[in-house]
Amino acid sequence: MKSDAVVVGAGLSGLVAALRLAEGGLKTTLVAQGVGSTHLSPASIDVLGYTPELVESPAGALPAFRTEHPEHPYACLSLELIEESVAWFRERTEILGYTGSLEENLLVPTAAGVPAPTAIVPASMAAGDLRSGGHFAFVGLRAMKSFHPAYLAENLVQAKLPSGAAVEARAVLVSDPGVEPDVGALDYARAFEDPAFRRAVASELKVHLQPGESVGFPAVLGLDRHAEVRRELEDALERPVFEVPGLPPSVPGIRLFRALRAAFRRAGGRWVMGAMVVGASTSDGSVTSLSVRAAASRTSAYEGRWFVLATGGFASGALHLDSYGEVRETVFGLPVWGVPPVEEPRFLPGVFDDHPMAKAGLAVDERLRPLGPDGAAAFDNLFAAGAVLAGAEPWRERSGNGLALATGFAAASHILEDAS
Ligand SMILES: Cc1cc2nc3c(=O)[nH]c(=O)nc-3n(C[C@H](O)[C@H](O)[C@H](O)COP(=O)(O)OP(=O)(O)OC[C@H]3O[C@@H](n4cnc5c(N)ncnc54)[C@H](O)[C@@H]3O)c2cc1C
């Protein structure tokens, strides 16, 4: 099987790299074992939220952040390129109506009632922007046990906003006509696509709303027809309606995944899902092919001129920590940077602590090519993007999707330069 470019991974970084390469005229194959963290994480593009201080303007904070963190993947990217990646992304996901910019972070509520800084959000989350305060009613769907609007509202009213504006928030419960107990986010997303269901929810809700309140729903307002679902709810309730992302699965993330996959296919890309890359062949400092094993089939070789490793971190199997405490990169066996010695602590008790292991990953050169043991690019035609890269702490920085977007875009840009 021959392509110009082969991208490994179907998370945000792989989807972005593959789409950009296919649009750039390269015969591109995306191969992935499974879906990535799009299906788990909110679809907001968090470029830089904390340094650790709250970041109000990513564009304002990034230059100093890059200088202070030369090992960070953002240090390989210019501000112009990050801005270009955001503009490109907004155009490719027009159907989801992304809004925002690098100039000013929005503050959108998490399901725990924390105002979270983020650069751009899908249209479905935009009316939840808290920067100027406001009055909000958060809707509880009685059969949805993973979303707690009273807890959310209680925390949100205590939050201190940089603007000093006040948030008034409360919970409203509706009984979900026709939905069985304990259904999940995807069941609700499908239920909201039924006009009768959403009309029934809106009519029950409307009588409980107060003047001036915007309405926050858990992020389950439809999958393929979400724009219609939200528009009809806004019309029926006569006020802005928005979604609050919650526990996985992430319905907004699935919409994003589908939008990018559809764009990739339209651009002529070849999509191979359910196939694991288990090794590679190399010659004279270049990767020549990947060994790909699909379920119940033999291993086959995927040849290419350029390769992008967008395999994620520990959670997706890109990095493996064995019982001897050794960490390895699982496809190429590349050196993993930032791993503390076995005898030193690697993880700390608190979730958001400064875990010594948190920055582990692949070190890269300025063109995002992973470094080999000698500190030079391991292969001239292998690029890396997203959570597999060393030096970032996406959870603490709130930078995960921003990094995935910008590095996926940048890796593809370097390849397109080489190809031209
Ligand atoms: C629950 C959760 C919540 C999050 N919340 C936020 C948030 O609020 N804000 C934020 O900015 N970020 C958040 N993130 C982080 C963010 O989603 C990720 O950092 C980012 O999307 C990483 O994308 P990626 O493409 O690099 O990797 P991933 O999304 O992990 O994708 C990796 C891909 O590689 C594939 N793969 C791995 N190994 C192989 C192999 N050998 N062969 C073939 N395929 C392989 C996987 O199947 C998958 O398709 C969250 C992540 C999670 C899990």
The ligand as an SDF file (V2000), in Angstrom:
LIG
                    3D

 53 58  0  0  0  0  0  0  0  0999 V2000
  -10.9230   12.8260   29.4840 C   0  0  0  0  0  0  0  0  0  0  0  0
  -10.0760   13.8770   28.8250 C   0  0  0  0  0  0  0  0  0  0  0  0
  -10.3760   15.2120   29.0120 C   0  0  0  0  0  0  0  0  0  0  0  0
   -9.6060   16.2050   28.4040 C   0  0  0  0  0  0  0  0  0  0  0  0
   -9.9450   17.4960   28.5840 N   0  0  0  0  0  0  0  0  0  0  0  0
   -9.2730   18.4500   27.9020 C   0  0  0  0  0  0  0  0  0  0  0  0
   -9.6500   19.8000   27.9900 C   0  0  0  0  0  0  0  0  0  0  0  0
  -10.5800   20.1710   28.6970 O   0  0  0  0  0  0  0  0  0  0  0  0
   -8.9460   20.7130   27.2610 N   0  0  0  0  0  0  0  0  0  0  0  0
   -7.8870   20.3490   26.4540 C   0  0  0  0  0  0  0  0  0  0  0  0
   -7.3060   21.2020   25.7790 O   0  0  0  0  0  0  0  0  0  0  0  0
   -7.4920   19.0760   26.3770 N   0  0  0  0  0  0  0  0  0  0  0  0
   -8.1620   18.1290   27.0720 C   0  0  0  0  0  0  0  0  0  0  0  0
   -7.7600   16.8330   26.9940 N   0  0  0  0  0  0  0  0  0  0  0  0
   -6.5150   16.5250   26.2660 C   0  0  0  0  0  0  0  0  0  0  0  0
   -6.6770   16.5570   24.7740 C   0  0  0  0  0  0  0  0  0  0  0  0
   -7.8790   15.9330   24.3930 O   0  0  0  0  0  0  0  0  0  0  0  0
   -5.5010   15.8250   24.1660 C   0  0  0  0  0  0  0  0  0  0  0  0
   -4.2970   16.3510   24.6840 O   0  0  0  0  0  0  0  0  0  0  0  0
   -5.3900   15.9830   22.6970 C   0  0  0  0  0  0  0  0  0  0  0  0
   -6.6120   15.8850   22.0600 O   0  0  0  0  0  0  0  0  0  0  0  0
   -4.4040   14.9480   22.2040 C   0  0  0  0  0  0  0  0  0  0  0  0
   -4.7270   14.5570   20.9160 O   0  0  0  0  0  0  0  0  0  0  0  0
   -3.7490   13.6110   20.1160 P   0  0  0  0  0  0  0  0  0  0  0  0
   -4.2850   13.5790   18.7230 O   0  0  0  0  0  0  0  0  0  0  0  0
   -2.3480   14.0100   20.2790 O   0  0  0  0  0  0  0  0  0  0  0  0
   -3.8630   12.1540   20.8050 O   0  0  0  0  0  0  0  0  0  0  0  0
   -5.0930   11.2140   21.0860 P   0  0  0  0  0  0  0  0  0  0  0  0
   -6.3630   11.9490   21.0250 O   0  0  0  0  0  0  0  0  0  0  0  0
   -4.7620   10.4520   22.3070 O   0  0  0  0  0  0  0  0  0  0  0  0
   -5.1020   10.2160   19.8290 O   0  0  0  0  0  0  0  0  0  0  0  0
   -4.1470    9.1970   19.6750 C   0  0  0  0  0  0  0  0  0  0  0  0
   -4.5190    8.3500   18.4660 C   0  0  0  0  0  0  0  0  0  0  0  0
   -3.4380    7.4950   18.1390 O   0  0  0  0  0  0  0  0  0  0  0  0
   -3.9260    6.1700   17.9550 C   0  0  0  0  0  0  0  0  0  0  0  0
   -2.8180    5.2500   18.2020 N   0  0  0  0  0  0  0  0  0  0  0  0
   -1.9960    5.1790   19.2880 C   0  0  0  0  0  0  0  0  0  0  0  0
   -1.0580    4.2210   19.0810 N   0  0  0  0  0  0  0  0  0  0  0  0
   -1.3000    3.6770   17.8560 C   0  0  0  0  0  0  0  0  0  0  0  0
   -0.6760    2.6540   17.0820 C   0  0  0  0  0  0  0  0  0  0  0  0
    0.4020    1.9830   17.5120 N   0  0  0  0  0  0  0  0  0  0  0  0
   -1.2120    2.3250   15.8870 N   0  0  0  0  0  0  0  0  0  0  0  0
   -2.2960    3.0020   15.4000 C   0  0  0  0  0  0  0  0  0  0  0  0
   -2.9110    4.0020   16.1030 N   0  0  0  0  0  0  0  0  0  0  0  0
   -2.4210    4.3150   17.3100 C   0  0  0  0  0  0  0  0  0  0  0  0
   -5.0950    6.0800   18.8900 C   0  0  0  0  0  0  0  0  0  0  0  0
   -5.9460    5.0030   18.5370 O   0  0  0  0  0  0  0  0  0  0  0  0
   -5.7280    7.4600   18.6490 C   0  0  0  0  0  0  0  0  0  0  0  0
   -6.4990    7.4420   17.4700 O   0  0  0  0  0  0  0  0  0  0  0  0
   -8.4930   15.8360   27.6060 C   0  0  0  0  0  0  0  0  0  0  0  0
   -8.1830   14.4980   27.4010 C   0  0  0  0  0  0  0  0  0  0  0  0
   -8.9600   13.5160   28.0100 C   0  0  0  0  0  0  0  0  0  0  0  0
   -8.5860   12.0650   27.7790 C   0  0  0  0  0  0  0  0  0  0  0  0
  1  2  1  0
  2  3  1  0
  2 52  2  0
  3  4  2  0
  4  5  1  0
  4 50  1  0
  5  6  2  0
  6  7  1  0
  6 13  1  0
  7  8  2  0
  7  9  1  0
  9 10  1  0
 10 11  2  0
 10 12  1  0
 12 13  2  0
 13 14  1  0
 14 15  1  0
 14 50  1  0
 15 16  1  0
 16 17  1  0
 16 18  1  0
 18 19  1  0
 18 20  1  0
 20 21  1  0
 20 22  1  0
 22 23  1  0
 23 24  1  0
 24 25  2  0
 24 26  1  0
 24 27  1  0
 27 28  1  0
 28 29  2  0
 28 30  1  0
 28 31  1  0
 31 32  1  0
 32 33  1  0
 33 34  1  0
 33 48  1  0
 34 35  1  0
 35 36  1  0
 35 46  1  0
 36 37  1  0
 36 45  1  0
 37 38  2  0
 38 39  1  0
 39 40  1  0
 39 45  2  0
 40 41  1  0
 40 42  2  0
 42 43  1  0
 43 44  2  0
 44 45  1  0
 46 47  1  0
 46 48  1  0
 48 49  1  0
 50 51  2  0
 51 52  1  0
 52 53  1  0
M  END
$$$$
